[in-house]
Each structure stands twice: as structure tokens, then as C-alpha cells.
Amino acid sequence: MRTRMCIPVALCLLVCVWPKPAQESQETPVISMDVQRVVLYATVREGKARFVGDLEKHNFVVLEDGVPQSILSFNREDVPVAIGLLVDNSNSMLNKREEVVTAAKAFVRASNPGDEMFVLHFNERLTYGLPQDVPFTGDQQLLDAALERARLEGQTALYDAIHEGLRHLSRSSLTKKALIVISDGGDNMSARKAADVIRDADLSGALFYGIGIYDPMDGDANPGVLKKLAESTGGEAYFPKGVAEVRGLCETIARDLRSQYMLSYAPQQKAGGPGYHKIQVKVKDPQRRKLIVRTRTGYATPETADKGAGKQ
């Protein structure tokens, strides 16, 4: 018997199951589809702030490597998300810690109650905030305690933290995943390079959001990495002028995650083969509004990820 499987954009093999129509059976048997499934999460805004939530499936056009694709499924539901909160705990965060922790707590409260979250503090070391036997939680008190469990010292291993955060996200069974990083500096201690984490993020299928509170005089700051991670995954990177803006940005990210469209398609034969595949999502708006669509820009197959991932 042939095994039937599907592959989401992260390119992990998952069995696709849907219940049969009720009239066929009183039980809950399943059917499967023999397709390679790419799942996209798209944010649509009018201007920079207002989320647009009145679009339908026929308003969207999906292209892979320039080839139009048939949209198999479409919805705009506030689905639970697996979320990693990565918080910079280096020495330079001393005067920003209170505002950043408060902002992260505001994010937790603005999120879907069904979200699964974890907290990873980073400086020269990586330290999980939750107890060892609690990989994810939606409990606000546990997350508050995890955010407060910080020790400010040392330098910044940002890329190592992103790599570890993506690895931990993969443990969640939730389909939708996101990584959120709050940092005031670049990287001066990681074993991994920027290209490594861009490739990791590309293969993970997770959305990336970065808040960079950079000092213009910081020679280690590299805002281009946060921008690249955000653009390639469908997330967003923010660079506030001061720490006071971080809370509002955290709440914006929470609304973003709860206001996205989900689209999936099975690449046609002349698309979806080995290599890196560019994705475009366009909107045909009947009201002719000036809409901005943000989603991931492509994906790489695992066997060619080292050569193609992260390229635009």
C-alpha cells in the first residue's frame, strides 16, 4: 500500500488527515491527500497600521517561481500559535530591562489564550525561563515568572539564541509558529553566523519578528539580519527610537499573529521541484484599496537548503 503524505512549507513530512463526510460513516475515519502542501500565513494591511480582514479566497493569487498555483485551503481564523520569546539579557540591557519585561508581558496578555509559549533569555549563555519540565505554556503567571527570571551580564549571542529558539519551536505540534526577539545589540559571542540562522528560519516555516533597540554607536549592531529574517519568513522587524515604544510594538505583533490569512497550495509539477522556490502572494481588491501583503518569500527543499535557503 502506498503511504500518502503532505509536506508543509517547513518541509517536514506530516500525514494529512481530514474526517470523511458524516453521511459516509458514523465513526471518524480519515482520508489522505497525496500532495506536497505549502502553507502560507499572510498579513494584509491598508497602509502601515490597519489590518484588512474582509478578503475572500478568490481575492488572492499565489505564484511559485512565477507559476500560478491553485489555492487548496483558505481561512482567516485566530488559531493558536507556538511562540518563542527571546529576550536579550546582556549588560547593555540594564537600563531597559523593566520596560522590556513589561512589554513582553503585554504581548502575552494580547495573545490567543490557546497559544503555546516559551521564554529564552540570552547573553553569553542561553537560559530557558520556564521550569525544565514545562517546554511550553499558556499560563500567564508562569510566563510572567519566566520573563522575570533574568540575570543581566556578559555579551550577546543573538544568533545562537535564534538557532536554539527555532529548534525548540519544532517540538510543538501546532502548525503555526513564530519567534520574537527583543535585543538592543548585534551579535558578538555566537558560534553560529547570520547565514546559519537565516537558513534555519527559512526551513522552519516559522514567522520571525524582531525588535531592535539599537544604539547608533553600537558597532556590533546588524539590523540587516533582523530585516532579512523578517522579510523572508513573512514577519516584521521594528527599530524603535526608544525602549518606551517596545510595549506598543509587542501588542502590534500579537494583533498581527491573530489577524492573518492562511492559504495552502500543492506546487504544480513544473514548480515545487528541487531548489529554492520564490513565492509571491498578490491581492485583487474589489474596493481598489492600496493594500500591503506580507508573507514568506520562498522556501527551500531540505536537500538543497544549504545552497539555496535564504536567497532572494
C-alpha positions in Angstrom: 0.0 0.0 0.0 1.3 3.4 -0.9 1.9 5.8 2.0 0.1 9.2 1.4 1.7 12.3 2.8 2.0 16.0 2.5 4.8 18.5 3.1 4.1 22.0 4.6 6.4 24.9 3.8 8.8 23.8 6.5 9.2 20.6 4.5 8.7 18.2 7.4 6.7 15.1 6.5 3.3 15.1 8.1 0.3 12.8 7.4 -2.6 15.0 6.2 -5.9 13.7 7.7 -9.4 15.0 7.3 -12.7 13.4 8.5 -14.9 11.9 5.9 -18.3 13.4 5.4 -20.7 12.4 8.1 -23.1 10.6 5.8 -20.4 8.1 4.8 -19.9 6.8 8.3 -20.9 7.4 11.9 -17.3 6.8 13.0 -14.4 9.2 12.5 -12.3 7.6 9.8 -9.9 9.7 7.8 -8.8 10.2 4.2 -5.5 11.4 3.0 -4.3 13.5 0.1 -1.2 12.6 -2.0 0.1 16.2 -2.3 3.0 18.3 -1.4 1.3 21.1 0.7 2.8 24.5 1.2 1.2 26.6 3.9 1.4 30.4 4.0 0.3 32.9 6.6 -0.3 36.3 5.1 -0.8 39.7 6.7 -2.8 42.3 4.7 -2.9 45.9 5.7 -4.2 49.1 4.3 -1.3 51.4 4.9 1.0 50.5 7.7 -1.4 50.0 10.6 -4.9 48.9 9.6 -5.4 45.2 9.2 -7.8 44.1 6.4 -10.0 41.2 7.2 -12.7 41.3 4.6 -11.0 39.4 1.8 -12.1 36.1 0.3 -10.2 33.2 -1.3 -10.8 34.5 -4.9 -9.1 37.8 -4.0 -5.8 36.1 -3.6 -3.3 35.0 -6.3 -0.3 32.7 -5.3 2.7 32.3 -7.6 5.6 29.9 -7.1 8.6 30.7 -9.2 6.2 32.8 -11.4 3.8 29.9 -11.9 0.1 30.5 -10.7 -1.0 28.0 -8.1 -4.4 26.7 -7.1 -5.3 27.6 -3.5 -6.4 24.4 -1.8 -7.5 25.8 1.6 -8.2 29.3 2.9 -9.3 30.8 6.2 -8.8 33.7 8.5 -9.2 32.3 11.9 -7.4 33.2 15.2 -5.6 29.9 15.5 -3.2 29.0 18.4 0.4 29.7 17.7 3.6 28.2 19.2 5.7 31.2 20.2 9.2 31.7 21.4 10.0 34.9 23.3 13.8 35.6 23.1 14.9 38.4 25.4 18.4 39.9 25.4 20.0 39.8 28.9 23.4 41.3 28.1 24.9 44.0 30.3 23.7 46.7 27.9 20.1 45.9 28.7 20.5 47.1 32.4 18.6 50.3 31.9 16.0 48.8 29.6 15.1 45.6 31.5 12.0 46.8 33.3 10.3 48.2 30.1 11.2 45.2 28.0 9.8 42.7 30.6 6.6 44.8 30.9 6.3 44.9 27.1 6.7 41.1 26.8 4.0 40.6 29.5 1.7 42.8 27.5 2.3 40.6 24.5 1.3 37.5 26.5 -1.9 39.2 27.5 -2.8 40.3 24.0 -2.2 36.8 22.5 -4.6 33.9 21.9 -5.3 32.1 25.2 -4.5 28.8 23.3 -1.0 29.9 22.3 1.9 27.8 23.5 4.9 29.9 24.6 8.3 29.6 26.0 10.9 32.2 27.1 14.6 32.0 26.2 17.0 34.6 27.9 20.3 35.1 26.1 23.6 36.9 26.8 26.8 34.8 26.5 24.6 31.9 27.7 21.2 30.7 26.8 18.8 30.2 29.7 15.2 28.9 29.5 12.7 30.8 31.7 10.2 28.1 32.3 10.8 25.1 34.5 12.7 22.2 32.8 9.6 20.0 32.7 7.4 22.7 31.0 8.5 23.2 27.4 5.6 25.4 26.5 2.7 27.1 28.4 -0.2 29.5 28.0 -0.3 30.2 31.8 0.3 33.9 32.3 1.7 33.6 35.8 4.3 31.0 34.7 5.2 33.2 31.7 5.5 36.3 33.9 7.8 34.4 36.2 9.8 33.2 33.2 10.3 36.7 31.9 11.4 38.0 35.3 13.9 35.1 35.6 16.8 37.1 34.1 20.4 37.8 35.1 21.9 40.7 33.2 25.6 40.1 32.4 28.0 39.5 29.6 27.8 39.9 25.9 25.3 38.9 23.2 25.0 35.5 21.5 22.0 36.5 19.4 22.4 34.1 16.5 22.9 31.1 18.9 19.7 32.2 20.6 17.7 32.3 17.4 19.0 28.8 16.4 18.1 27.4 19.7 14.7 29.1 19.7 13.9 27.6 16.3 15.0 24.2 17.5 12.7 24.4 20.5 9.7 25.6 18.4 10.0 22.4 16.4 8.9 20.5 19.5 5.4 21.9 19.3 2.7 20.1 17.5 1.0 23.4 16.5 1.3 24.1 12.8 1.7 27.9 13.1 4.9 29.0 14.8 6.6 32.3 15.5 9.8 33.6 17.0 10.0 37.0 18.6 13.4 38.6 19.5 13.9 41.7 21.6 17.5 42.9 21.7 19.5 46.1 22.0 22.6 45.0 20.1 24.2 42.9 17.5 26.0 39.6 18.0 29.5 39.4 19.5 29.5 35.9 21.0 27.7 33.4 18.8 29.3 30.3 17.4 26.8 30.5 14.5 26.8 33.0 11.7 24.0 35.2 10.3 23.7 32.9 7.2 23.1 29.9 9.5 20.1 31.4 11.3 18.6 32.8 8.1 18.8 29.2 6.6 17.3 27.7 9.8 14.4 30.2 9.8 13.7 29.5 6.2 13.5 25.8 6.7 11.5 26.0 9.9 8.4 27.7 8.4 8.2 29.9 11.5 7.4 33.6 11.3 10.1 35.9 12.7 9.6 39.2 14.4 12.5 41.3 15.7 12.6 44.4 17.9 16.0 46.0 17.7 16.6 48.7 20.3 19.9 49.7 18.7 22.3 52.5 19.8 23.6 54.2 16.6 27.1 54.0 18.1 26.9 50.2 18.6 29.5 48.8 16.2 28.1 45.2 16.7 24.6 46.1 15.7 23.5 44.5 12.4 19.8 45.4 11.7 20.1 43.8 8.3 19.9 40.4 9.8 16.7 41.1 11.6 15.2 42.6 8.4 16.3 39.6 6.3 14.8 37.1 8.8 11.5 39.0 8.9 11.2 39.6 5.2 12.0 36.0 4.2 9.6 34.4 6.8 6.6 36.8 6.5 7.2 38.5 9.9 8.4 42.0 10.5 11.4 43.9 12.1 11.0 47.0 14.1 13.6 49.5 15.2 12.1 51.9 17.8 13.8 55.1 18.7 13.5 54.3 22.4 12.6 51.5 24.8 9.3 53.2 25.6 7.9 52.1 22.2 8.6 48.4 22.8 5.3 47.7 24.6 3.2 49.1 21.7 5.2 47.0 19.2 4.7 43.8 21.2 1.0 44.4 21.2 1.1 45.1 17.4 2.9 41.8 16.9 0.2 40.0 18.9 -2.5 41.5 16.8 -0.6 40.6 13.6 -0.4 36.9 14.6 -4.2 36.9 15.3 -5.2 38.7 12.1 -3.5 36.6 9.4 -4.9 34.7 6.4 -3.9 31.1 6.0 -3.5 29.8 2.4 -2.2 26.5 1.2 -1.4 25.0 -2.2 0.2 22.0 -3.8 3.0 23.0 -6.2 2.4 22.1 -9.8 4.9 19.7 -11.4 6.9 22.4 -13.1 7.1 24.1 -9.7 8.0 22.5 -6.4 11.0 20.6 -7.6 14.5 20.6 -6.0 16.0 24.0 -5.2 14.9 27.3 -3.7 11.4 28.4 -4.7 10.2 32.0 -4.7 6.7 32.8 -3.5 4.5 35.8 -4.3 1.1 36.5 -2.9 -1.0 39.2 -4.6 -4.4 40.6 -3.8 -7.1 41.6 -6.2 -9.1 44.0 -4.1 -12.6 44.8 -5.4 -12.5 48.1 -3.4 -9.3 49.1 -5.1 -7.6 49.9 -1.8 -3.8 50.3 -1.6 -3.1 47.1 0.2 0.2 45.7 1.5 0.6 41.9 1.6 3.3 40.3 3.7 4.1 36.6 3.7 7.2 34.4 3.4 9.1 35.0 0.2 10.1 31.4 -0.5 11.2 28.0 0.7 14.0 25.5 0.1 13.8 21.8 -0.1 16.0 20.1 2.7 18.4 18.5 0.2 19.2 21.9 -1.3 18.8 24.1 1.7 22.5 24.7 2.2 22.8 26.0 -1.3 19.5 28.0 -1.7 17.9 28.8 1.6 17.7 32.5 2.3 18.4 33.6 -1.2 16.0 36.1 -2.7 
